[in-house]
């Protein structure tokens, strides 16, 4: 599995559940936040956490084949596309805004994508999310979890690997923290990378690890 971050809550997750690679894009954004929308994004599945120009620009993503469109996932439920499984869990934001988090399963790896979450999970929500290997968690504050709240969610989920996102990058007009306050508070080993490749066998066995991705 390979994970690439395009800014805000937009990830490109590529896995090989069968003979060919399959790509999932999460929360494709428009240019509204001052960050250029990634060009030439292609995916078999597009996952959207909430209806917003910062997360639901599905038209920016092409399908894997010429003149095709990706399968859109925008609500809670269970979905499968070409061997990639996604389970959406309704987790409204603090103000009641509709919002969905996702459990993505591929290559034997369980990934949690928390979208633009701005609060801790309830016991029932965390139970539904289940056992997680890789936690993609927003940490920049403002419209999403800040450092302390994000750490609380990490403690709830207890993943083997943490990938922080929704942090300040050049050009972004949102008021967000850098990734560093979160990294300072989360006492675990850290790896910085432009992209991250991982297999089930390569997941940390004992101590939790953090991977900080640079925006692609």
N, C-alpha and C positions, 0 to 999 in steps of 0.2 A: 504494500500500500504506500502511496505517495500523497503527501498533504502539502498544498501550496496555499498561501494567504494573499489575497488581493486587496486587503484593507477592509475596515469596518467588520462586518460579520460574513464577508464573502470568502469562502474557501473553495478550493478545487481538490476533490478527493478522488484519486484514481486507484482502482484495484483490479485484480485479475481473477475473478471468481471462476472463470472458465478458460477458453482458449484465447480470448482477446481481452484487452484492457477496457474497462467501463469507467466512465467519469461521472461524478456527481458535483454539481455546483450548488452552494448554499447562498442565500440572500444576495442575489445580484443587485447592485445599486446603480442609480443614475448619477449624473455629475453634480447633484444638488449640494453635496457636502464639500465640494471643492476638489474632490479626488476624481481623476479621470476613470471612466468606466473601462475595465479591461477589454481589449479588443480580441476578436477571434476566439471567444470562449465557446467551447463545444461540450455538450454533455448528453448523456442518455436520460438523466434525471435532474430536475431543478427543485431544490427544497427551499421553501419560503417560510420564515418564522412569523411574519406579520405583514399587513398591508401598508406599505410605506415606500416612497421613492428610494429610501435607503436600504430596501430589502426585497422589493417585489418587481424589479425591472426584468421580468422573465424574457421579454422580447430581445434582450441583449445577448441571449444565449442561443446558439444554433444547435441543431441536432447532430448526432455523430455522423450521419450520412448526408450527402448533398440533398438539399431541399427537404430535409427532415426537421422535425421539432422535438425538443426534449419532453419527457413526461413530467408535467408539473405536479408537485406535491405541496399543497397549501393549507391542509387541514389535518386535524388529528385522524389517525387511522393506521392501517397496516398496508404497506405497498411493497412491490417487488418489480424490479426492472433488470433484466439480463443478469440475474444472480446477485444483485445488490438489494438488500432488504432495509426498509426504513419504517420505523414506527413513530408516528406523531402523537405527542401527548399535550393536551390542552393545558397550558399554564398561563393564565392571564397576567398582565402586568399589574403593578400596584394600583393603578388608576382604573383598572377594569378593562383596559384595551385588550382585544383578542390577540393571543400570542401562543405559539406552539413551539415546543422543544422537540428534539428528535433523537432517537437511538438508531444508528446506522450500523449494519452488520455486513461485513465482507471479509473474505480470507480468514475467517475465524476470529476476527478482531471486532470488538464492540466499541463503537465511538459514540459519545454523547455530544450533540451540538445544541447549545443553549440559546442561540439566536441573540435577541436583544434583552435578555432577562435582566430584571432590575430588583429582584427580591430573592430571598432564600426559598428553597423548595419546601413544600409541606411534607410531612412524613409519608402521606399517601402518594404524592407525586414522585418522591424519591424511590419509593418501593416499586412504582410502575416503571420507572426508568431502569431499575435493576442494576445488576453487576456491570461495571464499565471498565474498559481497559484504558481508553484515551478520552480525556475530558477537554473539549474545546470550550473555554469559558471567557466571557467578556469581563474586562477588569478596569476600564478607563473612567468609570464614574459618569456623571451627567445623566444621560438617558438609560444607562445600563449599570450593572454592578460596579461598585468601587472596590478598592483594595480589600477592605475589611470584609465586606459582604461576599466578595468573590472567594476569599479564603474560607469563609464559613461554608460556602457551597462545595468547595473542594473537600472540606472535612466531612460534609454530608455524603458525598458521592464516593470518596476514597478510591480514586482511579490509580492506575499504575503510572500513567503519564499525563501531564497537564500541558495544554497549549493555550496561552493567553492571547486575547485579541480585543478588538474594539478599543485601540489605543491611538494616541496622537501620532500622525505621520505628516510629512511635509505637504502643505496645501490644504489640509483638512480644516474646514471652518467650524467644526463642532468644538465645544469646550471639553476636552478629554485629557486625562493624565497620560504621561508616558508609561511604558510597561515597567519601568524601574521600581516604583514604589511597591508594586505587587511582588516583583521578583525578590525584593529585599525582605518582605514579610514572609514569603513562602520559603522556608528553610529546607531546600533540597538541591540536588545537583542540577546544573543548568547547561543546556547546549543551545548555541545560536546557529541558525542555518537559514539559507534562502528557501530551501525546500527540505522536506523531511521524509525519508523512506524508512519503513518499519515492517517487519514481519511478526507474526504471532510469536515465533521463537525468540525474536529480539526484544520483546517487551521486558521491562525491568521485573526482576523476580522478587526482590526484597524491598529496597527503598524506592519511593516515588521519585520520578524524574520530571524536569520541566524542559520543554523545547520552546524557544523564542524564535518565531519566524519573522524574517524581514519581508516587507511588502513587495510582491512581484508585480 
